[in-house]
Each structure stands twice: as structure tokens, then as C-alpha cells.
Amino acid sequence: MHKANLEPICEAKFYKHSYGFRPQRSTKDAIARFNFLVNMNKLHYVIDIDIQGFFDNVNHSKLLKQLWTLGVRDKNLLKIISKMLKCEVLNIGIPNKGTPQGGILSPLLSNIVLNELD
């Protein structure tokens, strides 16, 4: 299964007003939503979260369970993702947590982990 096949399964389950690293969504969309909520619903609080070291601290087994819960039931794909998460990092070794930064799946994997927060 390719990222192009994995993404629609997960996207269908994500909160529609989550804007980070998602197709057809941008900072402008997030600002428009913010303006709507402030002006139309008289909401006045904003929470901006920047999770320091997020990519370095993702729990592998929880991420794989979250994938399963979202509907990714292809065991071979889950094995591939698990192996990808455990690929050796030059001068560091084999990670027991975290996702590869800059990897093609990293933005999608981060949205899967953060979906519960949304």
C-alpha cells in the first residue's frame, strides 16, 4: 500500500478543523476558521500548541494501534511502517521511539498521533 492509499483512510477520520500538514488545508484556512469563531460565535480564547521534540518522542506501539483504530488493517503495511520507524539513524542507532523527520510519511504519522488531541 502506498502513501496515496493510506492517506484517504486516515483523512476520512481526522477532525475536519485540523489544519496542520493536511492536503487542501493551509494556514489561511486556519486563520479564516479562527476569525469565524471569534466574530460569529463570540469566542475569545485561542490555544496554540507547539510540542517541543514531538517527532523524537512518538511511541511506536501506540502509533501502530492508532493506525489500526483509524481503519488501516493491512498487517503487511503495518509491518512496513513498524520497520520504517525502527530504521537505523546514522550516528544514533536504532530508535525505540520517534518518527523519521523529513520522511515521506512523517506528516501523516504526526497527524495520526495528534488526532486524539483534536
C-alpha positions as CSV (number, residue, x, y, z in Angstrom):
1,M,0.0,0.0,0.0
2,H,1.3,3.4,-1.0
3,K,1.0,6.7,0.9
4,A,-1.6,7.7,-1.6
5,N,-3.7,4.8,-0.5
6,L,-3.0,5.2,3.3
7,E,-3.8,8.9,3.4
8,P,-7.5,8.8,2.4
9,I,-8.2,6.2,5.0
10,C,-6.8,8.4,7.7
11,E,-8.0,11.7,6.4
12,A,-11.6,10.4,6.5
13,K,-11.3,10.0,10.3
14,F,-9.4,13.2,11.1
15,Y,-11.2,16.2,12.7
16,K,-12.2,18.5,9.8
17,H,-10.9,21.6,11.5
18,S,-7.4,20.3,12.0
19,Y,-5.1,22.2,9.6
20,G,-1.5,21.0,10.1
21,F,0.2,19.1,7.3
22,R,-3.0,18.2,5.6
23,P,-4.0,18.2,1.9
24,Q,-6.2,21.1,0.8
25,R,-5.7,22.9,4.1
26,S,-3.4,25.8,4.9
27,T,-2.6,28.5,7.5
28,K,-5.1,30.8,5.7
29,D,-7.8,28.2,6.3
30,A,-6.9,28.0,10.0
31,I,-7.0,31.8,10.3
32,A,-10.3,32.0,8.5
33,R,-11.8,29.5,10.9
34,F,-10.4,31.4,13.8
35,N,-11.9,34.7,12.5
36,F,-15.3,32.9,12.1
37,L,-15.3,31.6,15.6
38,V,-14.2,34.9,17.1
39,N,-16.6,37.1,15.2
40,M,-19.7,34.8,14.8
41,N,-19.6,32.8,18.0
42,K,-18.0,35.4,20.2
43,L,-15.3,33.0,21.3
44,H,-12.2,34.8,22.6
45,Y,-9.6,32.2,23.5
46,V,-7.1,30.6,21.2
47,I,-4.8,27.7,22.1
48,D,-1.6,27.4,20.1
49,I,0.4,24.3,20.8
50,D,4.0,23.7,19.8
51,I,5.1,20.3,21.1
52,Q,8.8,20.5,21.6
53,G,10.6,17.4,20.5
54,F,7.3,15.9,19.2
55,F,8.8,13.9,16.3
56,D,11.5,12.5,18.6
57,N,9.1,11.1,21.2
58,V,6.3,9.3,19.3
59,N,5.5,6.0,20.9
60,H,5.8,3.3,18.1
61,S,3.3,0.8,19.5
62,K,0.7,3.5,20.3
63,L,1.1,4.9,16.8
64,L,0.5,1.4,15.2
65,K,-2.6,0.9,17.4
66,Q,-3.9,4.3,16.3
67,L,-3.4,3.3,12.7
68,W,-5.4,0.1,13.3
69,T,-8.2,2.1,15.1
70,L,-8.4,4.5,12.1
71,G,-9.0,1.6,9.8
72,V,-5.6,0.7,8.5
73,R,-6.0,-3.1,8.7
74,D,-3.3,-4.3,6.3
75,K,-0.9,-6.2,8.5
76,N,1.8,-6.1,5.9
77,L,1.6,-2.3,5.7
78,L,1.7,-2.0,9.5
79,K,4.8,-4.2,9.5
80,I,6.5,-2.0,6.9
81,I,5.7,1.1,8.9
82,S,7.0,-0.6,12.0
83,K,10.2,-1.4,10.2
84,M,10.5,2.1,8.9
85,L,10.1,3.5,12.4
86,K,13.0,1.3,13.5
87,C,15.4,2.1,10.7
88,E,18.9,2.8,12.0
89,V,19.8,6.5,12.2
90,L,23.3,7.5,11.4
91,N,25.4,8.2,14.5
92,I,22.4,7.5,16.7
93,G,21.5,3.9,16.3
94,I,18.1,2.1,16.2
95,P,15.4,4.3,17.7
96,N,12.8,2.9,20.1
97,K,10.6,5.9,19.8
98,G,10.0,8.8,17.4
99,T,9.3,9.2,13.7
100,P,11.9,9.9,11.0
101,Q,11.8,13.7,10.4
102,G,11.7,14.6,6.8
103,G,10.3,11.2,5.9
104,I,7.5,11.0,3.3
105,L,5.1,9.6,6.0
106,S,6.2,11.8,8.9
107,P,3.5,14.5,8.4
108,L,0.7,11.8,8.1
109,L,2.1,9.9,11.1
110,S,2.2,13.0,13.2
111,N,-1.5,13.8,12.3
112,I,-2.4,10.2,13.3
113,V,-0.8,10.7,16.7
114,L,-2.3,14.1,17.2
115,N,-5.8,13.1,16.0
116,E,-6.7,12.2,19.6
117,L,-5.8,15.7,20.7
118,D,-8.1,17.2,18.1
